[in-house]
Each structure stands twice: as C-alpha cells, then as structure tokens.
Amino acid sequence: MAQDKPDPCSFIIFGVTGDLTHRLVIPALYNLAAGGLLPDKFCVVGVARKGITSEVLRRDLMTGLRKFATRPVDDAIAEQLLSCVTAIEADPKDPASFDTMRERLDALEQARGTGGNRLFYLATPPDAFLPITRELGRTGMLKENGMWRRLVVEKPFGTDLASARALNKALLELLTEHQIYRIDHYLGKETVQNILVLRFANGMFEPIWNRNHIDHVQITVDERLGVGHRGSFYDTTGALRDMVPNHLFQLLSLVAMEPPVKFDAQSVRSVKAEVLSAIQTQSEREALHNSVRGQYVAGKVGDAEIGDYRSIAQVQPNSTTETYAALKLTIDNWRWAGVPFYLRTGKALCTKRTEIAIKFKHAPFAMFRDTPVHQLSQNYMIISTEPTEGIELQFNTKVPGPTINIDGVEMKFRYKDYFKVEPSTGYETLIHDCMIGDNILFQRADSVEAGWQAVQPFIDAWRNAGADGLHTYAAGSEGPAKADELLARDGRSWRKLG
Ligand code: BG6
C-alpha cells in the first residue's frame, strides 16, 4: 500500500446499514486509521433511506466493527473514527432529500475543513446505482471545481453485455471516466497484485511466458460455502455472472496481458482491456461445447450438511441456475495462440481454493535411460491466494541413489513466511487508492464490457438450453464429473484440489 496520506475528504457511504459496510468498508477504514493512512481532516457520512440518527448509526457501526474487525480493536482509534460519522437521510425516490443532503454536506464540510473533496461509495444493491448517481448529478454534487468528486461502484456491474454498456453510458453522462472507480475486491489481494511484480520485476519468467513454453493455464476459484441466505440474488445471477467476468477475468488479464509500457493506470488498464477483448467470442454452439455447468444437491462439506441448492429460500424449486461453471477459452493473439485457458468456479465444493496454475510444456527430449518422456511430469507454476497466499513451482528432480530415478518436487514461497502481514479485509488498498486518486486497480469501462462480451455466448447458450446440460454434483465434491471431460478430450486434466 502506498504510504501517501490522502487529501482531506468526505467519505459518503450509500447503503450504510448494509452488510458490505459492516463487514468490509468500516473494518477497512478502521485498519487505515490504525495505520495512520486516513486524511487528517476527514468525515464519514452514512446515507440511509430511512431515518437513523448519527448516534444510533455510530453505535451500530461499532457493533459491526467489533464483529468483523480483522485485528483487535483499539477503542481510542475506533472512537476517533466513529466520531467522524454523521447520518444523513436521502432516497432517490424523494429528490428533495438530495437537495437537503447537499446543504447538509456543504455545512458539514465547512465545519470539518475537508475542502469539498468527496468519495461517494455505492454499497447498495445494483438497482440503486443509477438513481443515486442521477440525483448526485442533478444536485451538482459530482462537479469538480478545483476539488475532486469520485464514485465507487461495487459489483455486479451489469448482468450482461447490454446492461453493462447501458450502465457505463448512463454513468459517463454524469461523470468522466477518471471519476469512476469500479471496484473488484480480487484486486485488493496481495497475491493478485503480485502477479504484475512476478512477471515484470523478474527477468526469468517473462521469456517463457508464451505459447512456446506454456501448455495451458487453469484458473480455479472454488468455495466451500453454499449459497446460504443469498438465494434471491444468486438465483437470478449464477456462478458465471457472479464470478467470471469480474474476479476470474481479473486473474486472467493479469496473467495474460502484455507488458505495459509504464506502471500507471492508463498503460496497465489499456493492456488489460486489450487482452480481455482478445478472448475469442464463441458461437452459442461452441460455448456449449466448451463449457460445463452444474448445480449442487445435498451433501456434506467437511462436517456440515448442506441441502439441495433448490431448497434454499427464494430459489425457484425447478431452478436451472448454475452453482458451478467451467469454461475453456482461447486468446487470439501471438502470445497465446493455441494455449487454452480453463476456468472453473463453484459453490459448496470440497475445498476453498483460489489459484492460477500455469502448466509448462514437456521437456523437448527424453535423454534419461528407462524414463520415457511421457512419464516425466510437466512443470507447474501455481499462484494462489487461497488457502495460502504464495507461489509454488513444481519440477522434476533426481531421487537420491545410484540409478536415475526422477520424481516431481515442489518449491514454495508463502507470503506469511517472508513478510509480517497484518490481517486485512482486502479493501484497504482499494479504498486508500480511491482517496489518493490512483485508479490502476479499478476496472475501466472498456474492460468491463470486454469481459461481458466474452461470457455473453455462455449466458445465451445456457439460457436457451434450460435444464439440458445442467449437471448435478454433491455438495462437498469436486464438482460435476462432466467437468473432467472438458480437459480430458484435450488430453489434459484439472489439478486435483481435494
Ligand atoms: C463475491 C461473490 O464477489 O466474491 C461471492 O458475490 C463470492 O459469491 C465471493 O463468495 C468470493 O470472494 P473471495 O474473496 O472469498 O474469494
């Protein structure tokens, strides 16, 4: 995290009574406060639709902080942070409330000396993004006249290509691109940011980072948790929309992008958008051939019994929403021609694992007596954020002894072995970046649209296929058996995760 102290500003949270604010935003602000990384002049404004007093809000946020803080709460720091909190009532259905909000904000900022810089954080359901932003625009609260005004938009950013385009268009009528911070919490993870450093701060990897040496790439984001109480959101979303165009594509773009000419937002975001737009757009037929979708049925994850997905409250009893998705994608450029990218993600699986596994090609020539080349395992590099953050290399080694025997071994780097890392929510870097105006880790409009463009054929093909081709898998398993065929037909297999 950069050590710059942000400019004085107001941090205005819409959806202040919601889960995201309690679970992540306030604990992240607390960690920033503890690290001395909040502005000296600062205020937090919690916007709620229904009347809530500042005192009640502060108490509520303190309770949330005690529950979700990632480190022991120092009362003095917490109280100082929460003393900056003011509740304001505003509802886009009542435009006058935004006029009042504007007046109250002006007065508050005068009193606090925050100079008019504002970060509006939309921690609301997505259907509120636009109505709120329109009201902020109408009341002039987004105008930058010597001070900055920024908008943080959470995921999901659209539900398909058309809606993402429409949302971008509507937002860009109200603000300019540099004011918009489309957040993806995967970019707050250390290992994810480290992919850039691994590739471009070392001389030894980039020369082999291409189709001449890499056989294929596997990106896995598997979760043990089921859908839980999120039935209503999840049943209209599914694993593909929930995870692929955002989180999995962030991982893919960092692994696959070309070297940027500079480490600045413009250069990095351009090469990311470029590689996402090079993902081959498949026909619906190809999409069906190159994908597997699954839905979990009752099973045991560890010791926990999990019921059928379809039995969750607010999930349709005959739902065909996928809780597991596996895709084969290709990237149409010189670096990656012929190198498949296999992606998989799912809920209620046997393990929580987030990793990128890069499999290298076989050694070109088998010179070892009695060790045919097909018995030598291929080298793997595994970049993982779950269950541990780190990087692992798998390679072949001679087994000690008088004869040549070869076996695969592992070399592991784990963050926690080398660095003392304070436990964090993953939002600290992102929030701090918003405050200092660094949008390198945020998605630009073209990247978001390129991501949706690549998944749209799968969305269409699956919707049209309905229940056909939806495979069930038992909660606690590795996912539908059919997913193995996706790689087996290419003579490959998924890394075993259980
Ligand atoms: C969220 C999804 O964006 O990411 C959730 O909506 C998912 O369904 C979560 O569980 C996964 O995040 P992480 O950091 O636990 O891998």
Residues whose N, C-alpha, C, O or C-beta is under 5 A from the ligand:
A	BS01	BG6	D242
